[in-house]
Amino acid sequence: MNKLSQLLLRPALAAALVGSAALAQDSNFQPPVAKKVPHVSEVNGATLKDNYFWLRDKKDPDVMKYLQAENAYTEAVMKPTKDFQDALYKEMLSHTKQTDLSVPARYGRYFYYSRTEEGKQYPYRCRKLGSMDAPEEILLDLNKLAEGHSFLGLGDFSVSDDGNLLVYSIDTTGYRQFTLYIKDLRTGKTLGEHIERETSVAWANDNKTIFYTTEDPISKRSDKFWRHTLGAANSDLLFDEKDELFDLGVGRSLDKEMIFLESEAKTSREYRYLAADNPAGQFKIVVPREKGHEYDVNYYEGQFYITTNKNAQNFRVVTAPVNDPSEKNWKSFIDHNPNIKIDGLETFAGRLVVSEREGGLNYLRIIDMKTKESQRIAMDEPDYDLSIGENLEYNTATLRFNFQSMVTPLSIYDYDMKTHQRKLMKQQEVPGGFDARRYEAKRIWAVVRDGTMVPISLVYKKGVPLDGTAPMLLYGYGSYGISMSATFSSNRLSLLDRGVIFAIAYIRGGGELGEEWRDEGRMMSKMNTFYDFIDCAEYLEKNKYTSANRMVIQGRSAGGMLMGAVTNMRPDLFKAVLAQVPFVDVINTMLDASLPLTTSEYIEWGNPHDKPAFDYMIRYSPYDNVAAKNYPAMLVEVSLNDSQVPYWEGTKLVAKLRATKTDKNLLLLKANLGAGHGGSSGRYDALHEAAFDYAFAMSQMGITK
């Protein structure tokens, strides 16, 4: 135990820290107390008092001292679970194939793949010439790149068409601040030129020109678009996105014909295009941006295929000529179907593949461009995740897709688009005696307070009693139109094998049931997200899947805001809460336009500078609604280098809760001082974090081994 831990423990407590009872708040066990420094602001006639505003200043030495004290307190409180954590870690590791190989993907003359080695935190990115029997060429050893860093994130990874050059970007802090490098694969040397704050990149067809975007150093908004010729001293600025609602991203069509520059806001998009064999040319606009108009563009044999929500809430597909793609020249290709959301489109030689979502499930539709006949790929499980996989070649009749469910590990298929035959290329191997037949997964529908039916995915070990006595971990998100799915997790077996039911509530604000589902849980309808989650929890308890004293809830990022909001609204409904990198200081963050993401999210949450938005947002902002009442046990996790949800949000929430709540239930803050929004980057480090989280959750359920 470190010195800070010792200072936080009274001597008499040492003998008391035995067994699960030690995780109850002990009167002799004193948590850190954050100092109060009054900070007052006036907004729309309201006075906001914030005693913990000072925690935003990372340069203040007291901030780091406080985070370290919280970590020491959390470590000391959780010490009785150390053996449990170690057992969970070893168990999770036993279900992991440590030395493994991805399914190779052909691109040009090479087969590209990644592989892992036992004991190594990061993978190797490799290729072989001609066949997988050829000698291996290691393109990137991420373990070597990670040396001297506590974090390593790989961003872009793109090889030139001739196979000679690799552009890749890495982040060594977790702050999503990537530096782009260029490696000559013929010599193995990394070139001297590099690009800071890169956010996306695409090759032109000449194998020497790259197009890339960069971010603003303060707001982190991706706002500038550049062209760079390898070896040149400088890059050419082609476009500067001035609208604070929009971010830029660049890519190239699969057939290598077009470079696309996308300007994207939460509810509006605009594309520019340029022939990829004319890198010195001028970009043109596909369709000018328009409030509320979202569209994507693909290129196929001289025409644009535009997926648009114009007069089609769940999107339709139209074609447009390249020389004038304006709306007057649109021709319908796939009509709007209000029951089917078009999630994406990919073009192959002779075929189009459409990602669809119907009734909350994913489907893939393959359209023969000569006959216009279509074939839908569906799976026979009642609840699953299905998506287009890694497809690097345009001239192919083979589609690679991914399938998984809560009981079926990730399975990669190659699908012959001519014969409609599928071939399983690889299924995630789960060592340690995993047998899918021992578990049951299903989807149920909860009726919430306004009569809406909300889907819930469940998975549990067969034989678990459904009489209200089973413990449950309920997960939720419900923002940005992002769709959660019933995916597989080998780590989750540690829950299921101990009788825990795992559930995901697909609440409004997500995209699981289409655009209407998204719209009914954002802006001035955001309260539906929280009501749905509360009502789903009550439904699960009423129908005897679990009970309030055995239900733990979990959410991260915007899902962490969900955790904070529902805990304020119904603290009696949950035994414990796991809020990870939670967006909880909604008003203060959205008032500060200098913070990353703030301005672009005005059309997700609202702009609190506007009184109607402020009046609505402050109703649910978790930090602003902490009150003197009893709360369930809580574990709040933050990351010091998080650029998406600053570390101080969850930290302030804990400080305010400690000073306000009336119960003695456990309240822990765990700060990762060397990572970003996604937590630790090394795979073994991530397993340790998962073991810690599960030990907390299960100890609250009464499970200690």
Secondary structure by P-SEA (a helix, b strand, c coil): ccaaaaaacccccccccccccccccccccccbbbbbbbbbbbcccbbbbbccccccccccaaaaaaaaaaaaaaaaaaccaaaaaaaaaaaaaaaccccccccccccccccccccccccccbbbbcccccccccccccccccccccccccbbbbcbbbbcccccbbbbbbbcccccbbbbbbbccccccccccccccccccccccccccccccccccccccccccccccccccccccccccccccbbbbbbbcccccbbbbbbcccccbbbbbcccccccbbbbbcccccccccbbbbbcccccccccccccccbbbbbbbcccccccccccccccccccccccccccccbbbbbbbcccbbbbbbbcccccbbbbbbbccccbbbbbcccccccccbbbbbbbcccccbbbbbbccccccccccccccccccccccccccbbbbbbccccbbbbbbbbbcccccccccbbbbbbbbbcccccccccccccaaaaaaabbbbbbbbccccccccaaaaaacccccaaaaaaaaaaaaaaaaaacccccccbbbbbccaaaaaaaaaaaaccccccbbbbcccccccccccccccccccccccccccccccaaaaaaaaacccccccccccccbbbbbbbccccccccaaaaaaaaaaaaccccccbbbbbbcccccccccccaaaaaaaaaaaaaaaaaaacccc
